[in-house]
Amino acid sequence: MAREPTKMTRAEAGRKGGLTTKQRYGEEFFGKIGRIGGKKGGDTTKKRYGIEFYQRIGRKGGSR
């Protein structure tokens, strides 16, 4: 009798994908895409909402 394969959890799938990417591109790849992602997202938000948006949310965070 053949055993039915067990399903992989989301955490296991993410870990497996991350390790495969690390083997394929190297550890530096994660640092590079992390810097690009953070910069790009911040620039997009700044263009969309303006600098005042950051000032406003900064004050909210500091007042809590």
C-alpha positions as CSV (number, residue, x, y, z in Angstrom):
1,M,0.0,0.0,0.0
2,A,1.3,3.4,-0.9
3,R,1.2,6.1,1.8
4,E,-0.6,9.3,1.0
5,P,1.8,12.3,1.0
6,T,1.4,14.7,3.9
7,K,0.5,18.2,3.1
8,M,2.9,21.0,3.7
9,T,2.1,23.9,6.1
10,R,2.4,27.5,4.9
11,A,5.4,27.9,7.2
12,E,7.1,24.9,5.7
13,A,6.3,26.0,2.1
14,G,7.7,29.5,2.8
15,R,10.9,28.1,4.4
16,K,11.4,25.7,1.5
17,G,10.9,28.6,-1.0
18,G,13.3,30.9,0.9
19,L,16.0,28.2,1.1
20,T,15.7,27.5,-2.6
21,T,16.0,31.2,-3.4
22,K,19.0,31.5,-1.1
23,Q,20.7,28.6,-2.9
24,R,19.9,30.0,-6.3
25,Y,20.8,33.7,-5.8
26,G,22.8,33.8,-2.5
27,E,22.2,35.6,0.8
28,E,23.1,39.1,-0.7
29,F,20.0,38.8,-2.9
30,F,17.6,39.2,0.1
31,G,19.4,42.3,1.3
32,K,19.3,43.9,-2.1
33,I,15.6,43.2,-2.6
34,G,14.8,44.4,0.9
35,R,16.4,47.7,0.3
36,I,14.7,48.1,-3.1
37,G,11.3,47.2,-1.6
38,G,11.5,49.6,1.3
39,K,12.7,52.5,-0.8
40,K,10.2,52.0,-3.5
41,G,7.3,51.6,-1.2
42,G,8.2,54.8,0.8
43,D,8.6,56.8,-2.4
44,T,5.3,55.7,-3.7
45,T,3.6,56.6,-0.4
46,K,5.3,60.0,-0.4
47,K,4.2,60.7,-3.9
48,R,0.6,59.7,-3.2
49,Y,0.1,61.3,0.2
50,G,2.9,63.9,0.6
51,I,5.3,64.6,3.4
52,E,2.5,65.9,5.6
53,F,1.1,62.3,5.8
54,Y,4.3,61.1,7.5
55,Q,4.2,64.1,9.9
56,R,0.6,63.3,10.8
57,I,1.1,59.6,11.4
58,G,4.3,60.3,13.3
59,R,2.4,62.5,15.7
60,K,-0.3,59.9,16.2
61,G,2.4,57.3,17.0
62,G,4.1,59.5,19.5
63,S,0.9,60.5,21.3
64,R,-0.2,56.9,22.2
